[in-house]
Every structure is written in structure tokens, then in C-alpha cells.
Amino acid sequence: MILIVDDKPENILSIRKTLELYQFEVDTALSGEEALKKILKHNYTLIILDVQMPSMDGFEVAEALSGHSKAKDIPIIFLSAVNKDKRFIVRGYDSGGIDYITKPVDPDILLMKVKTFSRLYQQSQELKQMHQSLKEEVEVRKLAQEALIAHQQQVNDMLEQKVRERTEELREINKSLEASNHDLQQFASVASHDLKEPLRKIQLFGAILRDRFLQTDPNALSYMERIVSSSERMARLINDLLSYSRLSVASINEITDFNKIIEEILVDLELMITERNAVITVEKMPQIEAVPGQIRQVFQNIISNALKFSRKDVPPEINISADTVTDLNPDSAAFTEGQYCRIIIRDNGIGFNEKYLSKIFTIFQRLHTSDLYEGTGIGLAIAKKVIDKHGGLITARSREGEGSTFIIVLPLKQPRTIPAEMSEALL
């Protein structure tokens, strides 16, 4: 449950409606004092806290929560329409906030932040529970060891040595988990660009498990390699999403292998592809200057949609092809020396009526209810923003019951408009 604290009911109403639209459970408070009382009685995954309030401002509320064992780890997002100076933002972080957003608030960015911080807080709580379970297991084993020593004084030295080694091993595991838990507890004090830090821990411990314990088990080693690889890609995706969500952030283009990106996506979607008996063919594509993480979002969203919106009892067939063309036009003539690349993603799914073409690229717009097909209605909107940002275009052609064809046209090279030193500063 998310707590919204603001002394103005109209501000609460707009944020509440946005969050409830995406199935978030929301509670509200009209003052800092009321918020403190509610936090002591209820469990919240996130607090959206207005800075400028009478009697007790947002900073004072956050500082009060930091001294309470139950509430000190709840992530706090500050909102302010007045206190926009750097010193107020710094104070927000110092008082325990994980983000500081100035009004007017972009609902899309706020929604993404709420989803991310809520998910990370829930993961932190799950890790704490795992830590507690392991701690209890250690205590049980210690008690068992003491009972064994008390009742079997004649046990040979070798058995005693093995028990001591096992106990020490469990203590080391417990210390590692305590260290990880401590890192997660400190998350509330870092800026939002450090969201990928927990994934770095997954990569580290995954590599340790792989190198130390799984070398003799090829199947387990393969699964661990996938875990490490997926966590690395997720770290890049989080970083790209955070950068993309900030209007002032400039993206860094690089020569990108689209075939490699699609190959990684197909590995991630392997389970869904197998379950639906999908057949996916990918033709060779030219290398293009682009932002890899953002382009990966585009293909992931479109391919996932093609699998999701398939016809009942008809195995999905997806074909991805590309050619170079003369200009920025979906119907442009193919030309080997062209300066643009046209990518065509064709499927045999349920299709749609083309009169809704503009609607499918609008954020939070859906052609089907969530009861029929899951999703948030943001995927194709993000795809369009990414393609627009790359100076390209995206469109679609479709008929109901006959599948859809998405057409993307991108320039092979991006204009050099951002100085190198500015790019480094923005990283």
C-alpha cells in the first residue's frame, strides 16, 4: 500500500487516481502528524511526501521516520512546487528520501518511479525474510550441535571436525546475507541512478556460486550463466530506462548489432516461445548507430506483443527482415546505398482495425481489456518515443484476424550534436 501525504486534497486526488488506475492500493494523509500516526498502524511499501506543509513539513516527517525501526526503511519520494533549490534537494536526500521530484509532476515518470521503488522495497523485504529464515536455521543447527556434543562425547574427531566446518560455513553464509541486507537497507539514502546496485550484488554472488560450487554440474552451471547474463542485461535496461525518463539526459549512440539484440531477446522469451510453439525467423540486418538499450525495448515490446496477441490454436509465426532505403518513408524504394534502414516485423496474430492505428502508439491506450490480454498499454508508446528520438518513424498495417506488420525506418547514422565532454558529464 502507498501513502500519499499532502495538505492539499486536490493534489492527493490527482496522484491517487493515477496510481489506482494501475491497481495500486493507496492511503492518504493531510498532514505530517496524521501520516506518522498511520505509518505506526499500517504497513506501506512507499511514501509520496509533500515538502511544503504547515506545522510539520515533509523533511521533519522523514527525519522522524528515520528514527523508527518499523518505518526507517520505507522509501520516500519528496514532491515540491516551491522548494526547488539545490539545498532543499540535498536536504531531502539527507533526511532519508530516495528521490526528489518538483511540481508539476509528469504522471508517466512518477508512475515508473513508483513501480520501481515499490518493487525494490518488496524485494528488500523478501530478502530480509530469507535472511531471518537462514538465521533461524543457523540457530537450530547450533542447538543441534550442542545437543549432539552433550549426548555423544565419544563421537570421533573426524565427525566433530566436519560439524565444525559446516557450522562455520553457515556462519559465513549468514554474514554474506547480512552484508547484502545492509546494502539494501542503505538503498533509501542513494540517488535514483543507483537502482542497479542490487543487480550488481546478484551478478557478484551468482559468479561466486558459479565459480565455486557449480563447475561439476553442467546443467546448474548453464542456469547460473543465464541468471548472471540476464542480470547484466537488466542492469543495462534499468540504467537506460532511468536515463530515458529524464528529459534533460542526452543519449549516447553507438554502432549497434540489431541481430545480437534480437538474439538476446529471443533467449529471454524462450519459455513463452516454447509454450506457444512459435516460429521466429530473423534476416541479417545492417549495423546502425543507436542507443542499444532503447532499441532493445522497441524489439522486446513488439516481439512480446506478437507472441501475446496470437490467435487461439494457431502457432505464432514472426518474421523480421530489413533493407536499406532512400529516405524516411515506410514505402520508400529499396536502395543498397541508402542512408536509412527499414525494418519489417510481420506476424500472423489477431491483428487490429487500422482506424485505431494512432491509438496503439498512445501511452496507456489499449484495444483490448486486461481480462483478455495482460499488459499496461505503454509498450508501443515507449517504442514510438524511442524511434522518434532516433530520428526515425514507426507505423503499422493490419487487418483483424490476419496479423500485423510493424514498419520501422531509422537513419543508419545519427547526427553529431552532443559534445563528448557533455556526454561524459551526463553519464
C-alpha positions as CSV (number, residue, x, y, z in Angstrom):
1,M,0.0,0.0,0.0
2,I,1.3,3.5,-0.9
3,L,0.8,6.5,1.4
4,I,0.3,10.0,-0.2
5,V,0.9,12.9,2.2
6,D,-0.2,16.4,1.2
7,D,-2.1,19.2,2.9
8,K,-4.0,19.9,-0.3
9,P,-6.8,17.4,-1.2
10,E,-6.7,18.3,-4.9
11,N,-3.1,17.2,-5.1
12,I,-3.8,14.0,-3.4
13,L,-6.7,13.3,-5.7
14,S,-4.8,13.6,-8.9
15,I,-1.9,11.3,-7.8
16,R,-4.4,8.8,-6.2
17,K,-6.4,8.5,-9.4
18,T,-3.2,7.8,-11.4
19,L,-2.0,5.1,-9.0
20,E,-5.4,3.4,-8.5
21,L,-5.7,3.3,-12.3
22,Y,-2.8,0.8,-12.2
23,Q,-4.2,-1.3,-9.3
24,F,-2.0,0.3,-6.6
25,E,-3.6,0.3,-3.2
26,V,-3.5,3.9,-1.9
27,D,-3.9,5.6,1.6
28,T,-3.7,9.3,2.2
29,A,-2.9,11.8,5.0
30,L,-3.5,15.6,5.1
31,S,-0.7,16.4,7.5
32,G,2.6,15.2,8.8
33,E,1.1,14.3,12.2
34,E,-1.6,12.2,10.6
35,A,0.9,10.5,8.4
36,L,3.1,9.5,11.4
37,K,0.1,8.0,13.2
38,K,-0.9,6.0,10.1
39,I,2.6,4.7,9.5
40,L,2.7,3.3,13.0
41,K,-0.5,1.4,12.4
42,H,-0.1,0.2,8.8
43,N,2.5,-1.2,6.5
44,Y,3.4,0.8,3.4
45,T,5.7,0.0,0.5
46,L,6.2,3.6,-0.5
47,I,5.5,7.2,0.8
48,I,4.9,10.1,-1.6
49,L,5.6,13.1,0.7
50,D,4.9,16.8,0.0
51,V,7.7,19.1,1.3
52,Q,5.7,22.3,2.0
53,M,3.1,21.6,4.7
54,P,2.1,23.6,7.7
55,S,3.0,22.6,11.3
56,M,5.3,19.8,10.3
57,D,6.9,19.8,6.8
58,G,8.0,16.8,4.8
59,F,11.6,16.9,5.9
60,E,10.6,16.7,9.5
61,V,8.3,13.8,8.8
62,A,11.1,11.9,7.1
63,E,13.6,12.6,9.9
64,A,11.1,11.4,12.4
65,L,10.6,8.1,10.4
66,S,14.3,7.5,10.2
67,G,14.5,7.0,13.9
68,H,11.7,4.5,14.0
69,S,12.6,0.8,13.5
70,K,9.4,-0.1,11.7
71,A,9.4,2.8,9.2
72,K,13.0,3.7,8.6
73,D,13.4,1.5,5.5
74,I,10.2,2.7,3.7
75,P,11.2,4.5,0.5
76,I,10.2,8.2,0.4
77,I,9.7,10.3,-2.7
78,F,9.6,14.0,-2.0
79,L,7.3,16.3,-4.1
80,S,7.7,20.1,-4.0
81,A,6.3,23.0,-6.0
82,V,8.3,25.7,-4.1
83,N,11.5,24.3,-2.6
84,K,13.4,23.7,-5.9
85,D,16.8,25.0,-4.9
86,K,19.7,22.5,-4.7
87,R,20.0,22.9,-0.9
88,F,16.4,21.7,-0.5
89,I,17.0,18.7,-2.8
90,V,20.2,17.9,-0.8
91,R,18.3,18.1,2.5
92,G,15.6,15.8,1.0
93,Y,18.2,13.1,0.4
94,D,19.9,13.7,3.7
95,S,16.6,13.3,5.6
96,G,16.1,9.8,4.1
97,G,14.4,10.4,0.7
98,I,15.3,8.2,-2.3
99,D,14.0,10.8,-4.9
100,Y,13.0,14.5,-5.1
101,I,10.5,15.5,-7.8
102,T,9.5,19.1,-8.5
103,K,5.9,20.0,-9.4
104,P,4.2,20.0,-11.8
105,V,4.7,16.2,-11.8
106,D,4.9,14.2,-15.0
107,P,2.4,11.3,-14.2
108,D,4.3,8.9,-16.5
109,I,7.6,9.4,-14.8
110,L,6.0,9.3,-11.3
111,L,4.3,6.1,-12.2
112,M,7.6,4.5,-13.4
113,K,9.3,5.6,-10.2
114,V,6.5,4.3,-8.0
115,K,6.6,0.9,-9.8
116,T,10.4,0.6,-9.5
117,F,10.7,1.7,-5.9
118,S,7.7,-0.4,-4.7
119,R,9.2,-3.4,-6.4
120,L,12.6,-2.9,-4.9
121,Y,11.2,-2.4,-1.4
122,Q,9.2,-5.6,-1.7
123,Q,12.3,-7.4,-2.9
124,S,14.2,-6.0,0.1
125,Q,11.5,-7.3,2.5
126,E,11.7,-10.7,0.9
127,L,15.4,-10.7,1.3
128,K,15.0,-9.8,5.0
129,Q,12.6,-12.7,5.4
130,M,15.1,-15.1,3.7
131,H,17.8,-13.8,6.0
132,Q,15.7,-14.3,9.1
133,S,14.9,-17.9,7.9
134,L,18.5,-18.7,7.4
135,K,19.4,-17.1,10.7
136,E,16.8,-19.3,12.5
137,E,18.2,-22.3,10.6
138,V,21.7,-21.5,11.9
139,E,20.4,-21.2,15.4
140,V,18.6,-24.6,15.1
141,R,21.8,-26.2,13.8
142,K,23.8,-24.7,16.6
143,L,21.4,-26.1,19.2
144,A,21.5,-29.5,17.4
145,Q,25.3,-29.4,17.5
146,E,25.4,-28.5,21.2
147,A,22.9,-31.4,22.0
148,L,25.0,-33.8,19.9
149,I,28.2,-32.8,21.8
150,A,26.4,-33.1,25.1
151,H,25.0,-36.6,24.5
152,Q,27.7,-38.1,22.3
153,Q,31.0,-37.2,23.9
154,Q,32.5,-40.3,22.3
155,V,31.9,-39.2,18.7
156,N,35.2,-39.5,16.8
157,D,37.3,-36.4,16.0
158,M,36.6,-36.6,12.3
159,L,32.8,-36.2,12.7
160,E,33.3,-33.3,15.2
161,Q,35.6,-31.6,12.6
162,K,33.0,-31.9,9.9
163,V,30.3,-30.5,12.1
164,R,32.5,-27.5,13.0
165,E,33.3,-26.9,9.3
166,R,29.7,-27.0,8.4
167,T,28.8,-24.6,11.2
168,E,31.5,-22.2,10.1
169,E,30.2,-22.4,6.5
170,L,26.7,-21.5,7.6
171,R,28.1,-18.6,9.7
172,E,29.9,-17.2,6.6
173,I,26.7,-17.5,4.5
174,N,24.9,-15.7,7.2
175,K,27.5,-12.9,7.2
176,S,27.2,-12.6,3.5
177,L,23.4,-12.3,3.7
178,E,23.7,-9.8,6.5
179,A,26.0,-7.7,4.3
180,S,23.6,-7.9,1.4
181,N,20.7,-7.0,3.7
182,H,22.7,-4.0,5.0
183,D,23.3,-2.8,1.4
184,L,19.6,-3.0,0.6
185,Q,18.7,-1.0,3.8
186,Q,21.1,1.7,2.7
187,F,19.3,2.0,-0.6
188,A,16.9,4.7,0.7
189,S,19.9,7.1,1.1
190,V,21.2,6.9,-2.5
191,A,20.1,8.7,-5.7
192,S,17.8,7.0,-8.2
193,H,20.6,6.4,-10.7
194,D,22.0,3.7,-8.3
195,L,18.9,1.5,-8.8
196,K,21.0,-1.1,-10.5
197,E,23.2,-1.7,-7.4
198,P,21.1,-4.7,-6.1
199,L,21.6,-6.3,-9.6
200,R,25.4,-5.9,-9.1
201,K,25.1,-8.0,-6.0
202,I,23.2,-10.7,-7.9
203,Q,25.9,-10.7,-10.5
204,L,28.6,-11.0,-7.8
205,F,27.1,-13.8,-5.8
206,G,25.9,-15.6,-9.0
207,A,29.5,-15.5,-10.2
208,I,30.7,-16.8,-6.8
209,L,28.2,-19.7,-6.9
210,R,29.1,-20.4,-10.5
211,D,32.9,-20.4,-10.0
212,R,33.0,-22.2,-6.6
213,F,30.1,-24.6,-6.5
214,L,28.6,-25.3,-9.9
215,Q,31.6,-26.3,-12.0
216,T,30.9,-30.0,-11.7
217,D,27.2,-29.7,-12.6
218,P,26.8,-28.6,-16.3
219,N,23.0,-28.0,-16.0
220,A,23.2,-25.9,-12.9
221,L,26.2,-24.0,-14.4
222,S,24.1,-23.3,-17.5
223,Y,21.2,-21.9,-15.5
224,M,23.6,-19.8,-13.4
225,E,25.2,-18.4,-16.5
226,R,21.7,-17.4,-17.7
227,I,21.0,-15.7,-14.4
228,V,24.2,-13.7,-14.5
229,S,23.7,-12.8,-18.1
230,S,20.1,-11.8,-17.5
231,S,21.0,-9.7,-14.5
232,E,23.6,-7.8,-16.6
233,R,21.1,-7.0,-19.3
234,M,18.5,-5.9,-16.6
235,A,21.1,-3.6,-15.1
236,R,21.6,-2.0,-18.5
237,L,17.9,-1.8,-19.1
238,I,17.3,-0.1,-15.7
239,N,20.0,2.4,-16.5
240,D,18.6,3.1,-19.9
241,L,15.0,3.5,-18.5
242,L,16.2,6.0,-15.9
243,S,18.1,8.0,-18.5
244,Y,15.2,7.9,-20.9
245,S,12.8,9.1,-18.2
246,R,14.7,12.3,-17.7
247,L,14.1,14.9,-20.3
248,S,17.4,16.6,-19.8
249,V,19.5,13.5,-20.3
250,A,21.3,13.0,-23.6
251,S,21.6,9.5,-25.0
252,I,24.9,8.1,-26.3
253,N,24.7,6.5,-29.7
254,E,27.0,3.7,-30.7
255,I,27.3,1.2,-33.6
256,T,24.7,-1.4,-32.7
257,D,24.3,-5.0,-33.8
258,F,20.5,-5.4,-34.1
259,N,20.8,-9.2,-34.8
260,K,22.6,-9.6,-31.5
261,I,19.9,-7.6,-29.6
262,I,17.1,-9.7,-31.1
263,E,19.1,-12.9,-30.3
264,E,19.3,-11.9,-26.6
265,I,15.6,-11.0,-26.6
266,L,14.7,-14.5,-28.0
267,V,16.7,-16.1,-25.3
268,D,14.8,-14.1,-22.7
269,L,11.5,-15.0,-24.3
270,E,12.5,-18.7,-24.7
271,L,9.8,-20.0,-22.4
272,M,7.0,-18.1,-24.0
273,I,8.2,-19.1,-27.5
274,T,8.3,-22.8,-26.5
275,E,4.9,-22.7,-24.8
276,R,3.2,-21.2,-27.9
277,N,5.2,-23.3,-30.5
278,A,6.2,-20.0,-32.1
279,V,8.4,-19.9,-35.2
280,I,10.6,-16.8,-35.5
281,T,12.8,-16.0,-38.5
282,V,15.3,-13.2,-38.4
283,E,17.1,-11.9,-41.5
284,K,20.5,-10.2,-41.5
285,M,20.4,-6.5,-40.6
286,P,22.9,-3.7,-41.2
287,Q,24.7,-2.2,-38.1
288,I,23.1,1.1,-37.1
289,E,24.1,3.9,-34.9
290,A,21.6,3.8,-32.0
291,V,21.2,3.5,-28.2
292,P,21.3,-0.3,-27.7
293,G,19.2,-0.4,-24.5
294,Q,16.4,1.7,-26.0
295,I,16.4,-0.2,-29.3
296,R,16.2,-3.4,-27.2
297,Q,13.0,-2.0,-25.6
298,V,11.5,-1.5,-29.1
299,F,12.1,-5.0,-30.3
300,Q,11.2,-6.6,-26.9
301,N,7.8,-4.8,-26.9
302,I,6.9,-5.6,-30.5
303,I,8.0,-9.3,-30.3
304,S,6.3,-9.8,-27.0
305,N,3.1,-8.4,-28.4
306,A,3.3,-10.6,-31.4
307,L,3.5,-13.7,-29.1
308,K,0.9,-12.4,-26.7
309,F,-1.7,-11.3,-29.3
310,S,-1.6,-14.6,-31.2
311,R,-4.7,-16.4,-32.5
312,K,-6.1,-19.3,-30.5
313,D,-4.8,-22.7,-31.6
314,V,-2.6,-21.1,-34.3
315,P,1.2,-21.2,-33.6
316,P,2.6,-17.7,-33.9
317,E,4.8,-17.0,-36.9
318,I,7.0,-13.9,-36.7
319,N,9.3,-12.7,-39.5
320,I,11.9,-9.9,-39.0
321,S,13.5,-8.5,-42.2
322,A,15.5,-5.4,-43.1
323,D,16.7,-3.5,-46.1
324,T,18.3,-0.1,-46.8
325,V,16.1,2.6,-48.4
326,T,16.5,6.1,-49.9
327,D,14.5,8.2,-47.4
328,L,12.5,8.3,-44.2
329,N,9.3,6.7,-45.6
330,P,7.8,3.3,-44.9
331,D,7.1,2.9,-48.7
332,S,10.5,4.1,-49.8
333,A,12.2,2.2,-52.6
334,A,15.0,-0.3,-51.6
335,F,18.5,1.0,-52.4
336,T,21.7,-0.6,-51.4
337,E,23.5,2.7,-50.8
338,G,20.5,4.2,-49.0
339,Q,21.1,6.2,-45.7
340,Y,18.1,4.6,-43.9
341,C,17.2,1.1,-42.7
342,R,13.7,-0.2,-43.0
343,I,12.9,-3.0,-40.5
344,I,9.7,-5.0,-41.0
345,I,8.2,-7.2,-38.2
346,R,5.4,-9.3,-39.5
347,D,3.2,-11.7,-37.5
348,N,0.1,-13.9,-38.1
349,G,-1.7,-12.8,-34.9
350,I,-5.2,-11.4,-34.2
351,G,-4.4,-8.1,-35.9
352,F,-6.4,-4.9,-35.4
353,N,-8.6,-2.4,-37.3
354,E,-6.3,0.3,-38.8
355,K,-8.7,3.0,-37.7
356,Y,-7.1,2.5,-34.3
357,L,-3.6,2.9,-35.6
358,S,-2.9,6.2,-33.8
359,K,-4.3,4.8,-30.6
360,I,-1.9,1.9,-30.3
361,F,1.0,4.3,-30.1
362,T,-0.6,6.4,-27.4
363,I,0.5,5.8,-23.8
364,F,-1.9,3.8,-21.7
365,Q,-4.2,3.1,-24.6
366,R,-5.4,-0.4,-25.2
367,L,-7.6,-2.1,-27.8
368,H,-8.4,-5.0,-25.6
369,T,-9.3,-5.2,-21.9
370,S,-6.8,-6.6,-19.4
371,D,-9.1,-9.6,-18.9
372,L,-8.4,-10.8,-22.4
373,Y,-4.7,-9.8,-22.7
374,E,-2.4,-8.7,-20.0
375,G,-0.3,-5.5,-20.3
376,T,-0.1,-1.9,-19.3
377,G,-0.6,-0.2,-22.6
378,I,2.7,1.6,-22.5
379,G,4.9,-0.7,-24.6
380,L,4.2,0.7,-28.1
381,A,4.1,4.2,-26.8
382,I,7.7,3.8,-25.5
383,A,8.7,2.2,-28.8
384,K,7.4,5.2,-30.7
385,K,9.2,7.7,-28.4
386,V,12.5,5.7,-28.8
387,I,12.1,5.7,-32.6
388,D,11.2,9.4,-32.7
389,K,14.3,10.1,-30.5
390,H,16.4,8.3,-33.1
391,G,15.1,10.5,-35.9
392,G,13.1,7.6,-37.4
393,L,9.4,6.6,-37.8
394,I,7.3,3.6,-36.8
395,T,3.9,2.6,-38.2
396,A,1.8,-0.5,-38.6
397,R,-0.5,-2.2,-41.1
398,S,-3.0,-4.8,-40.1
399,R,-6.4,-6.5,-40.6
400,E,-8.4,-8.1,-37.9
401,G,-7.7,-11.9,-37.8
402,E,-4.9,-11.7,-40.4
403,G,-1.9,-10.5,-38.4
404,S,0.0,-7.2,-38.2
405,T,3.1,-5.7,-39.8
406,F,5.1,-3.1,-37.9
407,I,7.4,-1.0,-40.1
408,I,10.4,0.9,-38.6
409,V,12.6,3.3,-40.5
410,L,15.8,4.5,-38.9
411,P,18.8,6.6,-40.2
412,L,22.0,4.4,-40.4
413,K,24.0,7.2,-38.7
414,Q,22.9,9.7,-36.0
415,P,23.9,13.5,-36.3
416,R,26.8,14.6,-34.1
417,T,25.0,17.2,-31.9
418,I,26.3,16.4,-28.4
419,P,30.0,17.2,-27.5
420,A,31.9,14.4,-26.0
421,E,32.7,16.2,-22.7
422,M,29.0,16.9,-22.3
423,S,28.1,13.3,-22.9
424,E,30.6,12.2,-20.2
425,A,29.2,14.6,-17.8
426,L,25.7,13.2,-18.3
427,L,26.7,9.6,-17.7
